[in-house]
Amino acid sequence: MSLPASVSASSTAPTCELPHPLVPDSVQQLQQRILPVDKAQRMAELFSLLGDPNRLRILSLLAQGGAVCLRFSSRPTDE
């Protein structure tokens, strides 16, 4: 790989010559704690369902009251 014309080999720019600070045991622990792919997929689907403003409004109403009459909940959410 060659250096761009604006950077010379004698440049005083900082370099990263130190070993990486991560310890293999730490990386392994992080890999064990990361969210599994299937669970991440399910959560992404759930969050995408909450992306609709009307669904969020209904959910906030349910969260405040606990139960809502179906007759009331079938009304347009603009009222």
PLY file of the C-alpha trace (Angstrom):
ply
format ascii 1.0
element vertex 79
property float x
property float y
property float z
element edge 78
property int vertex1
property int vertex2
end_header
0.00 0.00 0.00
1.41 3.38 -0.95
0.98 6.63 0.95
-1.21 9.38 -0.51
0.69 12.19 -2.21
-0.15 14.53 0.69
1.58 12.25 3.25
5.27 11.61 3.19
7.12 8.74 4.82
8.83 11.25 7.10
5.53 12.78 8.19
5.18 13.66 11.88
1.63 12.32 11.98
0.97 9.99 14.92
1.24 6.30 14.19
-0.31 3.29 15.87
2.63 1.01 16.53
1.65 -0.12 20.02
0.02 -3.51 20.49
-3.75 -3.39 20.64
-4.90 -2.93 24.26
-7.57 -5.67 24.15
-6.82 -8.84 26.04
-7.99 -12.09 24.36
-9.89 -13.11 27.51
-11.79 -9.81 27.44
-12.71 -10.32 23.80
-13.95 -13.82 24.55
-16.07 -12.53 27.44
-17.60 -9.88 25.18
-18.36 -12.48 22.52
-20.22 -14.55 25.11
-22.31 -11.55 26.22
-23.24 -10.23 22.79
-26.87 -10.53 21.76
-27.48 -13.75 19.77
-28.45 -13.22 16.12
-31.92 -14.79 16.46
-32.80 -12.66 19.49
-31.47 -9.53 17.77
-33.67 -10.35 14.76
-36.78 -10.74 16.93
-36.05 -7.49 18.75
-35.47 -5.65 15.45
-38.85 -6.89 14.22
-40.51 -5.71 17.43
-38.91 -2.28 17.22
-39.89 -1.96 13.56
-43.51 -2.59 14.59
-43.21 0.30 17.04
-42.06 2.56 14.20
-45.65 3.44 13.31
-46.82 6.60 15.12
-50.38 5.29 15.60
-49.14 2.07 17.12
-47.00 4.07 19.54
-49.97 6.24 20.48
-52.09 3.15 21.16
-49.27 1.56 23.14
-48.86 4.72 25.25
-52.59 4.72 25.93
-52.48 1.07 27.01
-49.42 1.73 29.18
-51.21 4.53 31.04
-54.57 2.83 31.57
-53.74 -0.84 31.50
-56.97 -1.73 29.71
-58.99 0.06 27.06
-62.49 -0.71 25.86
-62.41 -2.13 22.33
-65.14 0.27 21.31
-62.94 3.20 22.34
-59.79 1.77 20.82
-61.49 1.30 17.44
-62.01 5.05 17.07
-59.55 6.99 14.95
-56.52 8.01 16.99
-56.87 11.63 15.81
-59.74 12.31 18.26
0 1
1 2
2 3
3 4
4 5
5 6
6 7
7 8
8 9
9 10
10 11
11 12
12 13
13 14
14 15
15 16
16 17
17 18
18 19
19 20
20 21
21 22
22 23
23 24
24 25
25 26
26 27
27 28
28 29
29 30
30 31
31 32
32 33
33 34
34 35
35 36
36 37
37 38
38 39
39 40
40 41
41 42
42 43
43 44
44 45
45 46
46 47
47 48
48 49
49 50
50 51
51 52
52 53
53 54
54 55
55 56
56 57
57 58
58 59
59 60
60 61
61 62
62 63
63 64
64 65
65 66
66 67
67 68
68 69
69 70
70 71
71 72
72 73
73 74
74 75
75 76
76 77
77 78
